[in-house]
Amino acid sequence: MAGVVLVLDLGGHAARCFAYLASGERLAQSMEPIATAHPARGRVEHDAAALLQACRQSIGAVLAQLQPPEQGVPLAISCQRASVLAWSRDDCRPLSPVLSWQDSRAADRIEACRQHWPELQRISGLRPNAFVGASKLGWLVEHVDGLRVRLQTGQALIGPLASFLQQALIGEAQARCAYTLAQRSLLFDIQRLTWSASACALFGLRADWLPRPQPDVQVELFGSLPWSTATSLRCELQAGDQNLLPAALSEHGTSPTIINLGTGAFVLSPGEAGPGLLRSLLPTADTPDATAEGTVNAAGAAFEWLAKQRHWHSTPWQAIRSPGRDAPLCLPAPSGLGSPDWRALPRFEFSAEPADDAAAISAVAEGIAFLLRRNIDCMRAAGSDPIALGGGLSRSEDFCQLLANSLQRALYTVDEDELSAYGAARLLWRIHGIELPAPRVAARFTPNARATRIGEQRYQRWQAEFFP
């Protein structure tokens, strides 16, 4: 057993690699930025070859920090769940751009099969929507020259980004797809744990065009890579990034309700999903567990959109405050609405023009908080216990306080600021009989009574304004 485990975490802004010791200490880390293209309304893309190169560079930079390099270093691949592409089966050459999870170009394909939505939700556990993989995979087959023929002759594959990365990085002959990632395609039968032929057929696809599904945690089954003469990597985990959060925060087999604030925002809560929400699989070594999930398509992405519109060189996070009673309201949905409303068309709108930059950023922050509240209100088992926060935006204490006021819930952050990566590290070390400690509470945020009263009035006005 190696003295460290590596976690490759490919998000919306960067490919990052982390090395964790058996104590839970983060020994080394590296980050390689990635570019995102928006070629047309509703289209969000990445260059697949550039992402692969960024991943290789990030892994290489971390290995260069480890002394001495080791053989058989366990590796986890954590990736955005609904980003998809097409690639060559034999040499892993990309045959398309990566269509981001935020991409909604194929929304019409979801709408066209509306009569089959109940069946698709029964099969996959997901509410059909334009942001999961199925419609985008169907779009690729129709619009990428020669792809259908390559798929029919066994020369190409389509599927989640993590499957491409695993095959391309590790050099495995057969691409594989973790259950948590397969589910996010809308094509995976969560009872039978295999691709659904009927779901595939609705989108003009075949199950044999997709990578082989298997549990997220597999010792060596994902493949082993001789990285250099002195070092080899053994891929033991492939998982969706958000699905790793409960593994990071669970204690004694239980996990709190969690909000992750990244490019988008997600709420994960133990128990059953209410109407409009998702039933999301969690990574395990065998039959996966499930959690209720709510999704907000833009959190960090909403602030980026605002920054571009107002020509900011940097985002004035320190200006975030709980808005006053008569301040403008905002619906910050530049990538459309996720649960529980599921609207694919982008919409970013203020109820009135903000007086200044502080009013604008506070209105956007409050709008994100209100979208999260719509999801939490739909969760049957969210309870009243404090909610754990993770993700880059949780580093803004002002935003966290506004969120506590808007949700009317106590919140807390922990001393581990990379929860997806830490969740992957805990699962990797657990395979080898070592239990990493759960992160400790770093800061607590309690709702302010006056701000909460004003916030409740504003929430009711906000719902009337944008969800009449």
C-alpha positions as semicolon CSV with decimal commas, in nm:
position;residue;x (nm);y (nm);z (nm)
1;M;0,000;0,000;0,000
2;A;0,132;0,343;-0,092
3;G;0,181;0,614;0,170
4;V;-0,047;0,855;-0,015
5;V;-0,357;0,854;-0,233
6;L;-0,417;1,090;-0,524
7;V;-0,746;1,257;-0,615
8;L;-0,796;1,415;-0,957
9;D;-1,086;1,662;-0,937
10;L;-1,195;1,810;-1,271
11;G;-1,440;2,096;-1,216
12;G;-1,577;2,380;-1,423
13;H;-1,271;2,603;-1,385
14;A;-0,969;2,381;-1,332
15;A;-0,817;2,036;-1,317
16;R;-0,684;1,989;-0,967
17;C;-0,489;1,706;-0,810
18;F;-0,443;1,640;-0,438
19;A;-0,230;1,396;-0,241
20;Y;-0,362;1,282;0,099
21;L;-0,180;1,099;0,376
22;A;-0,344;0,832;0,593
23;S;-0,388;1,100;0,863
24;G;-0,612;1,302;0,630
25;E;-0,344;1,568;0,583
26;R;-0,322;1,715;0,233
27;L;0,043;1,662;0,143
28;A;0,052;1,822;-0,203
29;Q;-0,178;1,984;-0,457
30;S;-0,175;2,137;-0,803
31;M;-0,418;2,326;-1,024
32;E;-0,432;2,371;-1,401
33;P;-0,696;2,619;-1,527
34;I;-0,932;2,510;-1,804
35;A;-1,123;2,722;-2,055
36;T;-1,498;2,726;-2,112
37;A;-1,656;2,830;-2,442
38;H;-2,008;2,966;-2,495
39;P;-2,042;2,944;-2,874
40;A;-2,416;3,017;-2,879
41;R;-2,714;3,063;-2,651
42;G;-2,756;2,754;-2,434
43;R;-2,423;2,603;-2,546
44;V;-2,139;2,549;-2,299
45;E;-1,833;2,355;-2,416
46;H;-1,478;2,253;-2,329
47;D;-1,198;2,130;-2,555
48;A;-1,157;1,761;-2,464
49;A;-0,788;1,739;-2,554
50;A;-0,715;2,049;-2,347
51;L;-0,897;1,903;-2,045
52;L;-0,701;1,580;-2,075
53;Q;-0,374;1,769;-2,095
54;A;-0,466;1,980;-1,791
55;C;-0,540;1,661;-1,595
56;R;-0,205;1,508;-1,692
57;Q;-0,018;1,824;-1,597
58;S;-0,194;1,850;-1,263
59;I;-0,119;1,486;-1,174
60;G;0,242;1,527;-1,288
61;A;0,287;1,842;-1,079
62;V;0,169;1,665;-0,763
63;L;0,383;1,357;-0,825
64;A;0,684;1,585;-0,868
65;Q;0,621;1,713;-0,513
66;L;0,618;1,364;-0,361
67;Q;0,948;1,230;-0,231
68;P;1,018;0,960;-0,312
69;P;0,771;0,860;-0,588
70;E;0,597;0,529;-0,525
71;Q;0,460;0,229;-0,708
72;G;0,088;0,153;-0,702
73;V;-0,039;0,492;-0,587
74;P;-0,423;0,476;-0,560
75;L;-0,600;0,734;-0,777
76;A;-0,957;0,868;-0,772
77;I;-1,115;1,053;-1,064
78;S;-1,383;1,300;-0,955
79;C;-1,564;1,481;-1,232
80;Q;-1,869;1,688;-1,318
81;R;-2,144;1,435;-1,368
82;A;-2,345;1,534;-1,674
83;S;-2,064;1,658;-1,901
84;V;-2,042;1,428;-2,204
85;L;-1,850;1,372;-2,527
86;A;-1,768;1,123;-2,804
87;W;-1,428;0,958;-2,844
88;S;-1,246;0,689;-3,040
89;R;-1,269;0,350;-2,868
90;D;-0,912;0,240;-2,947
91;D;-0,694;0,548;-2,911
92;C;-0,921;0,775;-2,700
93;R;-0,904;1,052;-2,958
94;P;-1,182;1,305;-2,888
95;L;-1,444;1,312;-3,163
96;S;-1,641;1,605;-3,020
97;P;-1,612;1,889;-2,773
98;V;-1,710;1,820;-2,416
99;L;-2,069;1,939;-2,374
100;S;-2,082;2,080;-2,022
101;W;-2,346;1,983;-1,769
102;Q;-2,463;2,345;-1,806
103;D;-2,527;2,294;-2,179
104;S;-2,897;2,288;-2,272
105;R;-2,876;2,285;-2,652
106;A;-3,085;1,969;-2,680
107;A;-3,375;2,075;-2,459
108;D;-3,620;2,010;-2,743
109;R;-3,529;1,639;-2,732
110;I;-3,637;1,622;-2,368
111;E;-3,961;1,801;-2,446
112;A;-4,031;1,569;-2,741
113;C;-4,047;1,266;-2,511
114;R;-4,260;1,430;-2,241
115;Q;-4,512;1,144;-2,243
116;H;-4,229;0,912;-2,135
117;W;-4,108;1,128;-1,846
118;P;-4,270;0,920;-1,570
119;E;-4,109;0,605;-1,705
120;L;-3,769;0,773;-1,741
121;Q;-3,788;0,897;-1,384
122;R;-3,885;0,549;-1,261
123;I;-3,588;0,398;-1,446
124;S;-3,321;0,656;-1,360
125;G;-3,438;0,826;-1,041
126;L;-3,396;1,159;-1,219
127;R;-3,652;1,408;-1,334
128;P;-3,596;1,440;-1,713
129;N;-3,429;1,770;-1,798
130;A;-3,193;1,923;-2,053
131;F;-2,892;1,931;-1,822
132;V;-2,842;1,554;-1,784
133;G;-2,657;1,358;-2,051
134;A;-2,919;1,178;-2,263
135;S;-3,037;1,460;-2,488
136;K;-2,683;1,589;-2,540
137;L;-2,558;1,242;-2,635
138;G;-2,841;1,216;-2,888
139;W;-2,743;1,556;-3,026
140;L;-2,381;1,444;-3,070
141;V;-2,482;1,131;-3,262
142;E;-2,691;1,341;-3,499
143;H;-2,454;1,635;-3,551
144;V;-2,096;1,502;-3,535
145;D;-1,994;1,392;-3,884
146;G;-1,945;1,018;-3,913
147;L;-2,009;0,949;-3,544
148;R;-2,312;0,724;-3,595
149;V;-2,118;0,500;-3,836
150;R;-1,821;0,482;-3,596
151;L;-2,053;0,385;-3,313
152;Q;-2,232;0,121;-3,519
153;T;-1,901;-0,036;-3,623
154;G;-1,761;-0,032;-3,269
155;Q;-1,497;0,232;-3,339
156;A;-1,632;0,501;-3,105
157;L;-1,793;0,554;-2,766
158;I;-2,014;0,822;-2,618
159;G;-2,060;0,889;-2,250
160;P;-1,961;1,085;-1,939
161;L;-1,641;1,287;-1,932
162;A;-1,498;1,082;-1,644
163;S;-1,514;0,762;-1,851
164;F;-1,311;0,927;-2,126
165;L;-1,057;1,056;-1,873
166;Q;-1,024;0,715;-1,707
167;Q;-0,961;0,538;-2,036
168;A;-0,732;0,809;-2,176
169;L;-0,527;0,865;-1,859
170;I;-0,495;0,504;-1,749
171;G;-0,470;0,355;-2,096
172;E;-0,728;0,090;-2,013
173;A;-0,850;-0,110;-2,310
174;Q;-1,212;-0,090;-2,198
175;A;-1,380;0,232;-2,090
176;R;-1,586;0,203;-1,773
177;C;-1,853;0,418;-1,615
178;A;-1,923;0,448;-1,243
179;Y;-2,284;0,407;-1,135
180;T;-2,308;0,764;-1,002
181;L;-2,201;0,899;-1,341
182;A;-2,408;0,656;-1,546
183;Q;-2,719;0,763;-1,357
184;R;-2,666;1,128;-1,452
185;S;-2,721;1,039;-1,817
186;L;-3,092;0,954;-1,761
187;L;-3,017;0,626;-1,940
188;F;-2,921;0,409;-1,640
189;D;-3,158;0,167;-1,468
190;I;-3,090;0,216;-1,096
191;Q;-3,270;-0,106;-1,003
192;R;-3,093;-0,334;-1,250
193;L;-2,767;-0,132;-1,243
194;T;-2,726;-0,139;-1,619
195;W;-2,802;0,078;-1,919
196;S;-3,171;0,083;-2,005
197;A;-3,235;-0,021;-2,365
198;S;-3,574;0,152;-2,367
199;A;-3,436;0,480;-2,231
200;C;-3,152;0,473;-2,483
201;A;-3,396;0,411;-2,769
202;L;-3,596;0,724;-2,680
203;F;-3,287;0,932;-2,764
204;G;-3,175;0,735;-3,069
205;L;-2,897;0,559;-2,879
206;R;-2,783;0,202;-2,810
207;A;-2,650;0,067;-2,482
208;D;-2,340;-0,082;-2,650
209;W;-2,233;0,268;-2,756
210;L;-2,179;0,356;-2,389
211;P;-1,900;0,252;-2,146
212;R;-1,956;-0,050;-1,925
213;P;-2,123;0,046;-1,592
214;Q;-1,974;-0,070;-1,262
215;P;-1,953;0,035;-0,895
216;D;-1,769;0,360;-0,826
217;V;-1,517;0,195;-0,592
218;Q;-1,312;-0,085;-0,750
219;V;-0,959;-0,187;-0,649
220;E;-0,757;-0,195;-0,973
221;L;-1,061;-0,272;-1,191
222;F;-1,051;0,077;-1,342
223;G;-0,692;0,011;-1,455
224;S;-0,331;0,082;-1,365
225;L;-0,096;0,331;-1,528
226;P;0,287;0,311;-1,531
227;W;0,341;0,687;-1,492
228;S;0,720;0,668;-1,497
229;T;0,995;0,416;-1,433
230;A;0,952;0,474;-1,059
231;T;0,579;0,544;-1,024
232;S;0,253;0,381;-1,122
233;L;-0,106;0,489;-1,056
234;R;-0,389;0,250;-0,979
235;C;-0,735;0,392;-1,048
236;E;-0,962;0,265;-0,768
237;L;-1,243;0,520;-0,773
238;Q;-1,442;0,705;-1,037
239;A;-1,732;0,920;-0,918
240;G;-1,942;1,228;-0,969
241;D;-1,803;1,524;-0,778
242;Q;-2,115;1,623;-0,585
243;N;-2,189;1,263;-0,489
244;L;-1,866;1,252;-0,288
245;L;-1,976;1,516;-0,036
246;P;-2,159;1,276;0,199
247;A;-1,846;1,060;0,210
248;A;-1,649;1,366;0,321
249;L;-1,886;1,471;0,601
250;S;-2,045;1,149;0,724
251;E;-1,981;1,033;1,079
252;H;-2,087;0,693;1,215
253;G;-2,264;0,617;0,889
254;T;-2,482;0,929;0,881
255;S;-2,446;1,251;0,683
256;P;-2,595;1,598;0,739
257;T;-2,789;1,795;0,483
258;I;-2,520;1,953;0,264
259;I;-2,511;2,255;0,033
260;N;-2,219;2,276;-0,208
261;L;-2,155;2,617;-0,361
262;G;-1,942;2,592;-0,674
263;T;-2,007;2,679;-1,038
264;G;-2,357;2,557;-0,962
265;A;-2,512;2,481;-0,623
266;F;-2,644;2,149;-0,497
267;V;-2,837;2,036;-0,191
268;L;-2,800;1,676;-0,074
269;S;-3,022;1,549;0,205
270;P;-3,074;1,197;0,345
271;G;-3,410;1,044;0,270
272;E;-3,664;1,055;-0,009
273;A;-3,676;1,322;-0,278
274;G;-3,989;1,537;-0,299
275;P;-4,163;1,643;-0,622
276;G;-3,933;1,806;-0,876
277;L;-3,615;1,686;-0,704
278;L;-3,370;1,409;-0,791
279;R;-3,281;1,077;-0,634
280;S;-2,903;1,070;-0,657
281;L;-2,679;0,764;-0,616
282;L;-2,382;0,774;-0,378
283;P;-2,051;0,598;-0,447
284;T;-1,999;0,258;-0,285
285;A;-1,816;-0,066;-0,363
286;D;-2,140;-0,255;-0,428
287;T;-2,511;-0,162;-0,446
288;P;-2,519;0,218;-0,424
289;D;-2,706;0,418;-0,162
290;A;-2,927;0,710;-0,261
291;T;-2,991;1,063;-0,138
292;A;-3,235;1,340;-0,223
293;E;-3,080;1,612;-0,439
294;G;-3,178;1,961;-0,542
295;T;-2,978;2,151;-0,800
296;V;-2,930;2,520;-0,878
297;N;-2,763;2,561;-1,216
298;A;-2,570;2,879;-1,143
299;A;-2,398;2,991;-0,825
300;G;-2,039;3,092;-0,905
301;A;-2,149;3,107;-1,270
302;A;-2,414;3,367;-1,179
303;F;-2,152;3,591;-1,020
304;E;-1,931;3,547;-1,326
305;W;-2,219;3,652;-1,550
306;L;-2,280;3,961;-1,334
307;A;-1,909;4,050;-1,337
308;K;-1,902;4,042;-1,717
309;Q;-2,214;4,254;-1,744
310;R;-2,079;4,518;-1,505
311;H;-1,720;4,498;-1,637
312;W;-1,567;4,412;-1,299
313;H;-1,199;4,323;-1,291
314;S;-1,267;4,132;-0,968
315;T;-1,585;4,041;-0,785
316;P;-1,649;4,264;-0,478
317;W;-1,736;3,983;-0,238
318;Q;-1,700;4,217;0,059
319;A;-2,003;4,413;-0,068
320;I;-2,247;4,124;-0,012
321;R;-2,513;4,206;0,249
322;S;-2,868;4,090;0,320
323;P;-3,068;4,335;0,103
324;G;-3,301;4,587;0,260
325;R;-3,678;4,565;0,240
326;D;-3,713;4,758;-0,088
327;A;-3,391;4,655;-0,265
328;P;-3,418;4,497;-0,616
329;L;-3,487;4,126;-0,643
330;C;-3,301;3,895;-0,882
331;L;-3,352;3,566;-1,065
332;P;-2,990;3,460;-1,139
333;A;-3,039;3,181;-1,393
334;P;-2,795;3,235;-1,683
335;S;-2,791;2,857;-1,743
336;G;-3,163;2,803;-1,693
337;L;-3,335;2,669;-1,383
338;G;-3,265;2,336;-1,223
339;S;-3,490;2,174;-0,964
340;P;-3,769;2,197;-0,878
341;D;-3,868;2,411;-1,179
342;W;-3,658;2,271;-1,467
343;R;-3,656;2,549;-1,723
344;A;-3,387;2,520;-1,987
345;L;-3,397;2,875;-2,121
346;P;-3,146;3,119;-1,964
347;R;-3,295;3,399;-1,758
348;F;-3,104;3,660;-1,559
349;E;-3,331;3,938;-1,445
350;F;-3,359;4,210;-1,180
351;S;-3,696;4,341;-1,064
352;A;-3,546;4,691;-1,087
353;E;-3,206;4,830;-1,179
354;P;-2,967;4,804;-0,882
355;A;-2,844;5,138;-0,753
356;D;-2,479;5,032;-0,744
357;D;-2,244;4,734;-0,754
358;A;-2,312;4,644;-0,391
359;A;-2,686;4,628;-0,453
360;A;-2,633;4,416;-0,767
361;I;-2,408;4,155;-0,608
362;S;-2,627;4,134;-0,297
363;A;-2,937;4,078;-0,511
364;V;-2,763;3,798;-0,703
365;A;-2,644;3,635;-0,378
366;E;-2,996;3,653;-0,237
367;G;-3,140;3,509;-0,560
368;I;-2,909;3,206;-0,532
369;A;-3,014;3,165;-0,169
370;F;-3,382;3,178;-0,263
371;L;-3,333;2,916;-0,536
372;L;-3,171;2,691;-0,276
373;R;-3,461;2,752;-0,041
374;R;-3,711;2,642;-0,308
375;N;-3,526;2,311;-0,316
376;I;-3,496;2,267;0,059
377;D;-3,866;2,339;0,099
378;C;-3,929;2,038;-0,130
379;M;-3,711;1,802;0,072
380;R;-3,913;1,570;0,291
381;A;-3,628;1,485;0,526
382;A;-3,420;1,804;0,536
383;G;-3,517;1,849;0,903
384;S;-3,407;2,149;1,108
385;D;-3,049;2,053;1,200
386;P;-2,768;2,283;1,088
387;I;-2,669;2,249;0,723
388;A;-2,308;2,190;0,620
389;L;-2,161;2,418;0,353
390;G;-1,885;2,340;0,104
391;G;-1,749;2,471;-0,224
392;G;-1,562;2,785;-0,320
393;L;-1,841;3,032;-0,241
394;S;-1,856;2,906;0,118
395;R;-1,529;3,094;0,173
396;S;-1,725;3,421;0,166
397;E;-1,850;3,470;0,523
398;D;-2,080;3,749;0,407
399;F;-2,244;3,517;0,154
400;C;-2,279;3,241;0,416
401;Q;-2,451;3,483;0,656
402;L;-2,688;3,603;0,386
403;L;-2,765;3,238;0,306
404;A;-2,840;3,162;0,673
405;N;-3,076;3,461;0,686
406;S;-3,250;3,363;0,363
407;L;-3,289;2,994;0,448
408;Q;-3,376;3,068;0,812
409;R;-3,142;2,785;0,904
410;A;-2,820;2,753;1,101
411;L;-2,526;2,674;0,874
412;Y;-2,165;2,574;0,929
413;T;-1,843;2,535;0,734
414;V;-1,564;2,289;0,806
415;D;-1,187;2,307;0,808
416;E;-1,158;2,108;0,484
417;D;-1,215;2,336;0,186
418;E;-1,207;2,063;-0,084
419;L;-1,493;1,839;0,020
420;S;-1,531;1,641;-0,303
421;A;-1,161;1,561;-0,304
422;Y;-1,161;1,475;0,067
423;G;-1,462;1,250;0,022
424;A;-1,275;1,066;-0,252
425;A;-0,967;1,037;-0,028
426;R;-1,176;0,893;0,257
427;L;-1,322;0,631;0,022
428;L;-0,979;0,541;-0,117
429;W;-0,822;0,500;0,227
430;R;-1,129;0,306;0,348
431;I;-1,062;0,046;0,078
432;H;-0,731;-0,019;0,252
433;G;-0,871;-0,033;0,604
434;I;-0,797;0,323;0,717
435;E;-1,074;0,563;0,826
436;L;-0,983;0,930;0,780
437;P;-1,131;1,170;1,037
438;A;-1,436;1,375;0,949
439;P;-1,360;1,747;0,905
440;R;-1,406;1,973;1,207
441;V;-1,645;2,267;1,222
442;A;-1,466;2,588;1,124
443;A;-1,739;2,855;1,146
444;R;-2,109;2,874;1,234
445;F;-2,371;3,108;1,091
446;T;-2,696;3,176;1,277
447;P;-2,990;3,360;1,117
448;N;-3,023;3,723;1,219
449;A;-3,376;3,786;1,350
450;R;-3,431;4,122;1,178
451;A;-3,276;4,013;0,848
452;T;-3,482;3,695;0,860
453;R;-3,810;3,888;0,896
454;I;-3,721;4,111;0,602
455;G;-3,592;3,813;0,406
456;E;-3,920;3,624;0,447
457;Q;-4,115;3,918;0,306
458;R;-3,869;3,946;0,019
459;Y;-3,888;3,569;-0,049
460;Q;-4,264;3,588;-0,087
461;R;-4,231;3,889;-0,320
462;W;-3,955;3,712;-0,515
463;Q;-4,171;3,406;-0,569
464;A;-4,462;3,623;-0,684
465;E;-4,232;3,816;-0,919
466;F;-4,051;3,526;-1,087
467;F;-4,274;3,221;-1,022
468;P;-4,630;3,357;-1,049
